[in-house]
């Protein structure tokens, strides 16, 4: 299984999140780690506007879009999605 460069994962993630949640998603941070099955996975945090709901359906829709984009690019790593507020975002 090929892993993409992180900047490409960021592009896929931000595009997917904005297509689902709109421009309220302002930025992304990506880290790579192994998941509970010892497989590489992407952990994507999206900076969202205060008050944006953490609705399970919204997160699932974003995760599906990101996963589709990763697979289309030849990477089958699983994306874990989280929306965070500016207070939670912290530094760069």
Biopython code that builds the backbone (N, CA, C, O; Angstrom):
import numpy as np
from Bio.PDB.StructureBuilder import StructureBuilder

atoms = [
    (1, "UNK", "N", (0.845, -1.179, 0.000)),
    (1, "UNK", "CA", (0.000, 0.000, 0.000)),
    (1, "UNK", "C", (0.888, 1.239, 0.000)),
    (1, "UNK", "O", (1.779, 1.368, 0.840)),
    (2, "UNK", "N", (0.651, 2.133, -0.922)),
    (2, "UNK", "CA", (1.433, 3.358, -1.028)),
    (2, "UNK", "C", (0.887, 4.415, -0.077)),
    (2, "UNK", "O", (-0.322, 4.521, 0.133)),
    (3, "UNK", "N", (1.800, 5.190, 0.491)),
    (3, "UNK", "CA", (1.373, 6.329, 1.292)),
    (3, "UNK", "C", (1.706, 7.594, 0.529)),
    (3, "UNK", "O", (2.774, 7.712, -0.072)),
    (4, "UNK", "N", (0.792, 8.526, 0.559)),
    (4, "UNK", "CA", (0.959, 9.784, -0.154)),
    (4, "UNK", "C", (1.777, 10.764, 0.679)),
    (4, "UNK", "O", (1.854, 10.624, 1.900)),
    (5, "UNK", "N", (2.389, 11.756, 0.031)),
    (5, "UNK", "CA", (3.030, 12.835, 0.776)),
    (5, "UNK", "C", (1.962, 13.581, 1.604)),
    (5, "UNK", "O", (0.812, 13.694, 1.181)),
    (6, "UNK", "N", (2.349, 14.079, 2.769)),
    (6, "UNK", "CA", (1.374, 14.727, 3.647)),
    (6, "UNK", "C", (0.712, 15.941, 2.997)),
    (6, "UNK", "O", (-0.461, 16.207, 3.259)),
    (7, "UNK", "N", (1.434, 16.681, 2.160)),
    (7, "UNK", "CA", (0.791, 17.828, 1.527)),
    (7, "UNK", "C", (-0.337, 17.390, 0.596)),
    (7, "UNK", "O", (-1.333, 18.100, 0.459)),
    (8, "UNK", "N", (-0.193, 16.235, -0.041)),
    (8, "UNK", "CA", (-1.270, 15.702, -0.896)),
    (8, "UNK", "C", (-2.452, 15.253, -0.036)),
    (8, "UNK", "O", (-3.604, 15.474, -0.409)),
    (9, "UNK", "N", (-2.183, 14.632, 1.100)),
    (9, "UNK", "CA", (-3.255, 14.224, 2.019)),
    (9, "UNK", "C", (-3.992, 15.464, 2.527)),
    (9, "UNK", "O", (-5.216, 15.453, 2.652)),
    (10, "UNK", "N", (-3.247, 16.530, 2.819)),
    (10, "UNK", "CA", (-3.880, 17.779, 3.255)),
    (10, "UNK", "C", (-4.800, 18.326, 2.170)),
    (10, "UNK", "O", (-5.912, 18.764, 2.465)),
    (11, "UNK", "N", (-4.348, 18.306, 0.915)),
    (11, "UNK", "CA", (-5.177, 18.786, -0.193)),
    (11, "UNK", "C", (-6.462, 17.974, -0.311)),
    (11, "UNK", "O", (-7.553, 18.530, -0.438)),
    (12, "UNK", "N", (-6.318, 16.663, -0.267)),
    (12, "UNK", "CA", (-7.491, 15.777, -0.364)),
    (12, "UNK", "C", (-8.437, 16.041, 0.798)),
    (12, "UNK", "O", (-9.646, 16.169, 0.605)),
    (13, "UNK", "N", (-7.888, 16.121, 2.004)),
    (13, "UNK", "CA", (-8.703, 16.315, 3.198)),
    (13, "UNK", "C", (-9.441, 17.633, 3.201)),
    (13, "UNK", "O", (-10.640, 17.673, 3.476)),
    (14, "UNK", "N", (-8.740, 18.716, 2.896)),
    (14, "UNK", "CA", (-9.378, 20.033, 2.912)),
    (14, "UNK", "C", (-10.441, 20.142, 1.836)),
    (14, "UNK", "O", (-11.510, 20.705, 2.072)),
    (15, "UNK", "N", (-10.161, 19.615, 0.669)),
    (15, "UNK", "CA", (-11.141, 19.633, -0.411)),
    (15, "UNK", "C", (-12.391, 18.842, -0.023)),
    (15, "UNK", "O", (-13.515, 19.290, -0.252)),
    (16, "UNK", "N", (-12.188, 17.675, 0.559)),
    (16, "UNK", "CA", (-13.315, 16.835, 0.971)),
    (16, "UNK", "C", (-14.133, 17.517, 2.055)),
    (16, "UNK", "O", (-15.361, 17.550, 1.979)),
    (17, "UNK", "N", (-13.463, 18.062, 3.063)),
    (17, "UNK", "CA", (-14.180, 18.698, 4.168)),
    (17, "UNK", "C", (-14.969, 19.905, 3.701)),
    (17, "UNK", "O", (-16.106, 20.116, 4.123)),
    (18, "UNK", "N", (-14.363, 20.698, 2.825)),
    (18, "UNK", "CA", (-15.076, 21.881, 2.331)),
    (18, "UNK", "C", (-16.235, 21.500, 1.421)),
    (18, "UNK", "O", (-17.230, 22.223, 1.358)),
    (19, "UNK", "N", (-16.126, 20.379, 0.718)),
    (19, "UNK", "CA", (-17.238, 19.965, -0.139)),
    (19, "UNK", "C", (-18.428, 19.500, 0.698)),
    (19, "UNK", "O", (-19.568, 19.547, 0.236)),
    (20, "UNK", "N", (-18.170, 19.054, 1.920)),
    (20, "UNK", "CA", (-19.241, 18.597, 2.804)),
    (20, "UNK", "C", (-19.712, 19.712, 3.742)),
    (20, "UNK", "O", (-20.914, 19.932, 3.890)),
    (21, "UNK", "N", (-18.770, 20.413, 4.375)),
    (21, "UNK", "CA", (-19.114, 21.385, 5.416)),
    (21, "UNK", "C", (-19.002, 22.832, 4.961)),
    (21, "UNK", "O", (-19.354, 23.742, 5.711)),
    (22, "UNK", "N", (-18.524, 23.057, 3.760)),
    (22, "UNK", "CA", (-18.409, 24.411, 3.248)),
    (22, "UNK", "C", (-17.179, 25.143, 3.759)),
    (22, "UNK", "O", (-16.285, 24.535, 4.348)),
    (23, "UNK", "N", (-17.137, 26.451, 3.529)),
    (23, "UNK", "CA", (-15.954, 27.243, 3.872)),
    (23, "UNK", "C", (-15.743, 27.427, 5.375)),
    (23, "UNK", "O", (-14.759, 28.039, 5.789)),
    (24, "UNK", "N", (-16.642, 26.912, 6.179)),
    (24, "UNK", "CA", (-16.444, 27.001, 7.633)),
    (24, "UNK", "C", (-15.227, 26.206, 8.068)),
    (24, "UNK", "O", (-14.675, 26.449, 9.140)),
    (25, "UNK", "N", (-14.805, 25.253, 7.240)),
    (25, "UNK", "CA", (-13.580, 24.501, 7.513)),
    (25, "UNK", "C", (-12.431, 25.334, 6.966)),
    (25, "UNK", "O", (-12.323, 25.543, 5.757)),
    (26, "UNK", "N", (-11.563, 25.814, 7.877)),
    (26, "UNK", "CA", (-10.568, 26.812, 7.473)),
    (26, "UNK", "C", (-9.155, 26.274, 7.317)),
    (26, "UNK", "O", (-8.363, 26.861, 6.580)),
    (27, "UNK", "N", (-8.813, 25.184, 7.979)),
    (27, "UNK", "CA", (-7.439, 24.678, 7.914)),
    (27, "UNK", "C", (-7.434, 23.199, 8.301)),
    (27, "UNK", "O", (-8.430, 22.657, 8.782)),
    (28, "UNK", "N", (-6.282, 22.567, 8.076)),
    (28, "UNK", "CA", (-6.151, 21.140, 8.365)),
    (28, "UNK", "C", (-4.765, 20.855, 8.935)),
    (28, "UNK", "O", (-3.779, 21.494, 8.568)),
    (29, "UNK", "N", (-4.715, 19.892, 9.829)),
    (29, "UNK", "CA", (-3.457, 19.323, 10.306)),
    (29, "UNK", "C", (-3.569, 17.821, 10.111)),
    (29, "UNK", "O", (-4.610, 17.229, 10.397)),
    (30, "UNK", "N", (-2.496, 17.201, 9.623)),
    (30, "UNK", "CA", (-2.498, 15.760, 9.380)),
    (30, "UNK", "C", (-1.304, 15.149, 10.100)),
    (30, "UNK", "O", (-0.195, 15.682, 10.062)),
    (31, "UNK", "N", (-1.549, 14.037, 10.746)),
    (31, "UNK", "CA", (-0.441, 13.256, 11.283)),
    (31, "UNK", "C", (-0.668, 11.803, 10.902)),
    (31, "UNK", "O", (-1.803, 11.367, 10.712)),
    (32, "UNK", "N", (0.422, 11.063, 10.795)),
    (32, "UNK", "CA", (0.361, 9.653, 10.448)),
    (32, "UNK", "C", (0.746, 8.856, 11.685)),
    (32, "UNK", "O", (1.724, 9.169, 12.365)),
    (33, "UNK", "N", (-0.033, 7.825, 11.963)),
    (33, "UNK", "CA", (0.256, 6.918, 13.074)),
    (33, "UNK", "C", (-0.391, 5.583, 12.752)),
    (33, "UNK", "O", (-1.199, 5.487, 11.828)),
    (34, "UNK", "N", (-0.039, 4.560, 13.506)),
    (34, "UNK", "CA", (-0.704, 3.274, 13.293)),
    (34, "UNK", "C", (-1.998, 3.264, 14.083)),
    (34, "UNK", "O", (-2.093, 3.864, 15.154)),
    (35, "UNK", "N", (-2.995, 2.574, 13.543)),
    (35, "UNK", "CA", (-4.274, 2.478, 14.234)),
    (35, "UNK", "C", (-4.304, 1.218, 15.091)),
    (35, "UNK", "O", (-3.272, 0.581, 15.299)),
    (36, "UNK", "N", (-5.458, 0.866, 15.578)),
    (36, "UNK", "CA", (-5.589, -0.288, 16.484)),
    (36, "UNK", "C", (-5.283, -1.622, 15.812)),
    (36, "UNK", "O", (-5.101, -2.632, 16.491)),
    (37, "UNK", "N", (-5.227, -1.632, 14.485)),
    (37, "UNK", "CA", (-4.891, -2.865, 13.755)),
    (37, "UNK", "C", (-3.432, -2.866, 13.293)),
    (37, "UNK", "O", (-3.030, -3.706, 12.488)),
    (38, "UNK", "N", (-2.647, -1.921, 13.808)),
    (38, "UNK", "CA", (-1.235, -1.760, 13.443)),
    (38, "UNK", "C", (-1.021, -1.403, 11.979)),
    (38, "UNK", "O", (0.043, -1.670, 11.421)),
    (39, "UNK", "N", (-2.022, -0.805, 11.361)),
    (39, "UNK", "CA", (-1.916, -0.321, 9.987)),
    (39, "UNK", "C", (-1.712, 1.192, 10.016)),
    (39, "UNK", "O", (-2.227, 1.861, 10.911)),
    (40, "UNK", "N", (-0.971, 1.742, 9.053)),
    (40, "UNK", "CA", (-0.825, 3.197, 9.003)),
    (40, "UNK", "C", (-2.178, 3.855, 8.755)),
    (40, "UNK", "O", (-2.987, 3.367, 7.966)),
    (41, "UNK", "N", (-2.403, 4.949, 9.431)),
    (41, "UNK", "CA", (-3.655, 5.690, 9.287)),
    (41, "UNK", "C", (-3.352, 7.178, 9.344)),
    (41, "UNK", "O", (-2.334, 7.598, 9.894)),
    (42, "UNK", "N", (-4.251, 7.971, 8.768)),
    (42, "UNK", "CA", (-4.139, 9.421, 8.822)),
    (42, "UNK", "C", (-5.107, 9.944, 9.871)),
    (42, "UNK", "O", (-6.270, 9.544, 9.924)),
    (43, "UNK", "N", (-4.607, 10.840, 10.696)),
    (43, "UNK", "CA", (-5.428, 11.501, 11.699)),
    (43, "UNK", "C", (-5.523, 12.960, 11.270)),
    (43, "UNK", "O", (-4.551, 13.711, 11.354)),
    (44, "UNK", "N", (-6.711, 13.349, 10.806)),
    (44, "UNK", "CA", (-6.923, 14.673, 10.249)),
    (44, "UNK", "C", (-7.744, 15.516, 11.212)),
    (44, "UNK", "O", (-8.843, 15.130, 11.610)),
    (45, "UNK", "N", (-7.204, 16.665, 11.580)),
    (45, "UNK", "CA", (-7.922, 17.636, 12.403)),
    (45, "UNK", "C", (-8.225, 18.837, 11.522)),
    (45, "UNK", "O", (-7.340, 19.365, 10.848)),
    (46, "UNK", "N", (-9.471, 19.259, 11.531)),
    (46, "UNK", "CA", (-9.906, 20.396, 10.731)),
    (46, "UNK", "C", (-10.288, 21.541, 11.651)),
    (46, "UNK", "O", (-11.038, 21.359, 12.610)),
    (47, "UNK", "N", (-9.763, 22.732, 11.349)),
    (47, "UNK", "CA", (-10.136, 23.927, 12.089)),
    (47, "UNK", "C", (-11.489, 24.380, 11.573)),
    (47, "UNK", "O", (-11.648, 24.693, 10.393)),
    (48, "UNK", "N", (-12.467, 24.411, 12.476)),
    (48, "UNK", "CA", (-13.809, 24.819, 12.078)),
    (48, "UNK", "C", (-14.232, 26.018, 12.922)),
    (48, "UNK", "O", (-13.641, 26.315, 13.960)),
    (49, "UNK", "N", (-15.243, 26.676, 12.456)),
    (49, "UNK", "CA", (-15.726, 27.848, 13.164)),
    (49, "UNK", "C", (-16.377, 27.433, 14.478)),
    (49, "UNK", "O", (-16.939, 26.343, 14.585)),
    (50, "UNK", "N", (-16.296, 28.309, 15.475)),
    (50, "UNK", "CA", (-16.953, 27.997, 16.751)),
    (50, "UNK", "C", (-18.435, 27.713, 16.521)),
    (50, "UNK", "O", (-19.089, 28.375, 15.716)),
    (51, "UNK", "N", (-18.942, 26.735, 17.228)),
    (51, "UNK", "CA", (-20.359, 26.400, 17.131)),
    (51, "UNK", "C", (-20.685, 25.391, 16.046)),
    (51, "UNK", "O", (-21.824, 24.933, 15.957)),
    (52, "UNK", "N", (-19.709, 25.034, 15.217)),
    (52, "UNK", "CA", (-20.003, 24.025, 14.188)),
    (52, "UNK", "C", (-20.223, 22.692, 14.894)),
    (52, "UNK", "O", (-19.405, 22.261, 15.706)),
    (53, "UNK", "N", (-21.310, 22.067, 14.579)),
    (53, "UNK", "CA", (-21.692, 20.834, 15.261)),
    (53, "UNK", "C", (-20.711, 19.707, 15.000)),
    (53, "UNK", "O", (-20.140, 19.604, 13.914)),
    (54, "UNK", "N", (-20.522, 18.874, 15.990)),
    (54, "UNK", "CA", (-19.708, 17.662, 15.855)),
    (54, "UNK", "C", (-20.638, 16.497, 15.523)),
    (54, "UNK", "O", (-20.503, 15.403, 16.073)),
    (55, "UNK", "N", (-21.570, 16.744, 14.628)),
    (55, "UNK", "CA", (-22.539, 15.723, 14.276)),
    (55, "UNK", "C", (-21.842, 14.511, 13.669)),
    (55, "UNK", "O", (-20.976, 14.638, 12.804)),
    (56, "UNK", "N", (-22.235, 13.353, 14.137)),
    (56, "UNK", "CA", (-21.631, 12.116, 13.645)),
    (56, "UNK", "C", (-21.794, 11.981, 12.133)),
    (56, "UNK", "O", (-20.878, 11.523, 11.449)),
    (57, "UNK", "N", (-22.936, 12.369, 11.617)),
    (57, "UNK", "CA", (-23.186, 12.243, 10.178)),
    (57, "UNK", "C", (-22.242, 13.137, 9.373)),
    (57, "UNK", "O", (-21.742, 12.723, 8.327)),
    (58, "UNK", "N", (-21.998, 14.345, 9.848)),
    (58, "UNK", "CA", (-21.081, 15.265, 9.173)),
    (58, "UNK", "C", (-19.670, 14.681, 9.153)),
    (58, "UNK", "O", (-19.016, 14.671, 8.110)),
    (59, "UNK", "N", (-19.204, 14.200, 10.293)),
    (59, "UNK", "CA", (-17.870, 13.604, 10.369)),
    (59, "UNK", "C", (-17.765, 12.378, 9.476)),
    (59, "UNK", "O", (-16.746, 12.174, 8.817)),
    (60, "UNK", "N", (-18.797, 11.574, 9.449)),
    (60, "UNK", "CA", (-18.800, 10.376, 8.607)),
    (60, "UNK", "C", (-18.769, 10.748, 7.126)),
    (60, "UNK", "O", (-18.061, 10.118, 6.340)),
    (61, "UNK", "N", (-19.531, 11.763, 6.748)),
    (61, "UNK", "CA", (-19.532, 12.213, 5.351)),
    (61, "UNK", "C", (-18.142, 12.715, 4.929)),
    (61, "UNK", "O", (-17.672, 12.417, 3.831)),
    (62, "UNK", "N", (-17.498, 13.477, 5.815)),
    (62, "UNK", "CA", (-16.150, 13.955, 5.506)),
    (62, "UNK", "C", (-15.194, 12.770, 5.388)),
    (62, "UNK", "O", (-14.395, 12.707, 4.454)),
    (63, "UNK", "N", (-15.274, 11.835, 6.331)),
    (63, "UNK", "CA", (-14.383, 10.669, 6.306)),
    (63, "UNK", "C", (-14.548, 9.869, 5.016)),
    (63, "UNK", "O", (-13.561, 9.419, 4.435)),
    (64, "UNK", "N", (-15.780, 9.692, 4.568)),
    (64, "UNK", "CA", (-16.026, 8.955, 3.317)),
    (64, "UNK", "C", (-15.411, 9.676, 2.122)),
    (64, "UNK", "O", (-14.797, 9.047, 1.260)),
    (65, "UNK", "N", (-15.581, 11.007, 2.072)),
    (65, "UNK", "CA", (-15.016, 11.777, 0.962)),
    (65, "UNK", "C", (-13.492, 11.706, 0.970)),
    (65, "UNK", "O", (-12.864, 11.554, -0.078)),
    (66, "UNK", "N", (-12.903, 11.818, 2.166)),
    (66, "UNK", "CA", (-11.445, 11.737, 2.264)),
    (66, "UNK", "C", (-10.979, 10.357, 1.833)),
    (66, "UNK", "O", (-10.027, 10.231, 1.063)),
    (67, "UNK", "N", (-11.643, 9.327, 2.324)),
    (67, "UNK", "CA", (-11.265, 7.943, 1.989)),
    (67, "UNK", "C", (-11.346, 7.715, 0.484)),
    (67, "UNK", "O", (-10.446, 7.113, -0.103)),
    (68, "UNK", "N", (-12.421, 8.193, -0.144)),
    (68, "UNK", "CA", (-12.561, 8.059, -1.600)),
    (68, "UNK", "C", (-11.403, 8.752, -2.324)),
    (68, "UNK", "O", (-10.866, 8.215, -3.293)),
    (69, "UNK", "N", (-11.021, 9.940, -1.857)),
    (69, "UNK", "CA", (-9.916, 10.670, -2.469)),
    (69, "UNK", "C", (-8.590, 9.959, -2.289)),
    (69, "UNK", "O", (-7.770, 9.928, -3.207)),
    (70, "UNK", "N", (-8.370, 9.388, -1.115)),
    (70, "UNK", "CA", (-7.132, 8.647, -0.869)),
    (70, "UNK", "C", (-7.042, 7.419, -1.775)),
    (70, "UNK", "O", (-6.012, 7.168, -2.401)),
    (71, "UNK", "N", (-8.135, 6.660, -1.832)),
    (71, "UNK", "CA", (-8.151, 5.446, -2.651)),
    (71, "UNK", "C", (-7.938, 5.799, -4.124)),
    (71, "UNK", "O", (-7.201, 5.108, -4.827)),
    (72, "UNK", "N", (-8.580, 6.867, -4.590)),
    (72, "UNK", "CA", (-8.410, 7.286, -5.982)),
    (72, "UNK", "C", (-6.957, 7.651, -6.285)),
    (72, "UNK", "O", (-6.516, 7.581, -7.431)),
    (73, "UNK", "N", (-6.222, 8.041, -5.244)),
    (73, "UNK", "CA", (-4.808, 8.394, -5.403)),
    (73, "UNK", "C", (-3.884, 7.227, -5.099)),
    (73, "UNK", "O", (-2.663, 7.385, -5.087)),
    (74, "UNK", "N", (-4.463, 6.046, -4.851)),
    (74, "UNK", "CA", (-3.662, 4.849, -4.641)),
    (74, "UNK", "C", (-3.238, 4.581, -3.211)),
    (74, "UNK", "O", (-2.355, 3.757, -2.974)),
    (75, "UNK", "N", (-3.852, 5.265, -2.251)),
    (75, "UNK", "CA", (-3.496, 5.097, -0.843)),
    (75, "UNK", "C", (-4.722, 4.574, -0.091)),
    (75, "UNK", "O", (-5.761, 5.233, -0.058)),
    (76, "UNK", "N", (-4.597, 3.401, 0.504)),
    (76, "UNK", "CA", (-5.732, 2.796, 1.202)),
    (76, "UNK", "C", (-5.694, 2.994, 2.704)),
    (76, "UNK", "O", (-6.416, 2.317, 3.436)),
    (77, "UNK", "N", (-4.855, 3.920, 3.181)),
    (77, "UNK", "CA", (-4.809, 4.212, 4.616)),
    (77, "UNK", "C", (-6.156, 4.774, 5.064)),
    (77, "UNK", "O", (-6.850, 5.433, 4.290)),
    (78, "UNK", "N", (-6.516, 4.510, 6.309)),
    (78, "UNK", "CA", (-7.810, 4.951, 6.814)),
    (78, "UNK", "C", (-7.692, 6.346, 7.417)),
    (78, "UNK", "O", (-6.735, 6.617, 8.143)),
    (79, "UNK", "N", (-8.646, 7.243, 7.133)),
    (79, "UNK", "CA", (-8.630, 8.575, 7.736)),
    (79, "UNK", "C", (-9.508, 8.652, 8.989)),
    (79, "UNK", "O", (-10.661, 8.219, 8.980)),
    (80, "UNK", "N", (-8.960, 9.194, 10.034)),
    (80, "UNK", "CA", (-9.718, 9.491, 11.254)),
    (80, "UNK", "C", (-9.907, 10.996, 11.292)),
    (80, "UNK", "O", (-8.938, 11.749, 11.195)),
    (81, "UNK", "N", (-11.152, 11.438, 11.432)),
    (81, "UNK", "CA", (-11.524, 12.832, 11.260)),
    (81, "UNK", "C", (-11.944, 13.462, 12.583)),
    (81, "UNK", "O", (-12.623, 12.850, 13.407)),
    (82, "UNK", "N", (-11.507, 14.726, 12.754)),
    (82, "UNK", "CA", (-11.898, 15.477, 13.950)),
    (82, "UNK", "C", (-12.051, 16.944, 13.573)),
    (82, "UNK", "O", (-11.188, 17.495, 12.891)),
    (83, "UNK", "N", (-13.128, 17.580, 14.001)),
    (83, "UNK", "CA", (-13.307, 19.018, 13.841)),
    (83, "UNK", "C", (-12.940, 19.678, 15.161)),
    (83, "UNK", "O", (-13.381, 19.236, 16.222)),
    (84, "UNK", "N", (-12.142, 20.725, 15.101)),
    (84, "UNK", "CA", (-11.740, 21.419, 16.328)),
    (84, "UNK", "C", (-12.020, 22.904, 16.204)),
    (84, "UNK", "O", (-12.010, 23.459, 15.105)),
    (85, "UNK", "N", (-12.267, 23.536, 17.323)),
    (85, "UNK", "CA", (-12.521, 24.982, 17.378)),
    (85, "UNK", "C", (-11.183, 25.712, 17.457)),
    (85, "UNK", "O", (-10.157, 25.094, 17.740)),
    (86, "UNK", "N", (-11.188, 27.016, 17.212)),
    (86, "UNK", "CA", (-9.939, 27.787, 17.337)),
    (86, "UNK", "C", (-9.289, 27.639, 18.712)),
    (86, "UNK", "O", (-8.062, 27.624, 18.806)),
    (87, "UNK", "N", (-10.074, 27.530, 19.767)),
    (87, "UNK", "CA", (-9.520, 27.351, 21.115)),
    (87, "UNK", "C", (-8.758, 26.036, 21.235)),
    (87, "UNK", "O", (-7.746, 25.974, 21.933)),
    (88, "UNK", "N", (-9.221, 24.995, 20.571)),
    (88, "UNK", "CA", (-8.575, 23.682, 20.616)),
    (88, "UNK", "C", (-7.407, 23.583, 19.636)),
    (88, "UNK", "O", (-6.525, 22.740, 19.805)),
    (89, "UNK", "N", (-7.397, 24.436, 18.616)),
    (89, "UNK", "CA", (-6.443, 24.336, 17.518)),
    (89, "UNK", "C", (-4.999, 24.509, 17.980)),
    (89, "UNK", "O", (-4.130, 23.726, 17.596)),
    (90, "UNK", "N", (-4.736, 25.518, 18.792)),
    (90, "UNK", "CA", (-3.379, 25.751, 19.270)),
    (90, "UNK", "C", (-2.469, 26.294, 18.194)),
    (90, "UNK", "O", (-2.906, 27.032, 17.310)),
    (91, "UNK", "N", (-1.185, 25.922, 18.271)),
    (91, "UNK", "CA", (-0.158, 26.424, 17.354)),
    (91, "UNK", "C", (-0.206, 25.761, 16.009)),
    (91, "UNK", "O", (-1.157, 25.046, 15.692)),
    (92, "UNK", "N", (0.845, 25.999, 15.191)),
    (92, "UNK", "CA", (0.877, 25.525, 13.810)),
    (92, "UNK", "C", (0.814, 24.072, 13.627)),
    (92, "UNK", "O", (0.836, 23.591, 12.494)),
]
sb = StructureBuilder()
sb.init_structure("model")
sb.init_model(0)
sb.init_chain("A")
sb.init_seg("    ")
for serial, (resi, resn, name, xyz) in enumerate(atoms, 1):
    if name == "N":
        sb.init_residue(resn, " ", resi, " ")
    sb.init_atom(name, np.array(xyz, "f"), 0.0, 1.0, " ", f" {name:<3s}", serial, name[0])
structure = sb.get_structure()
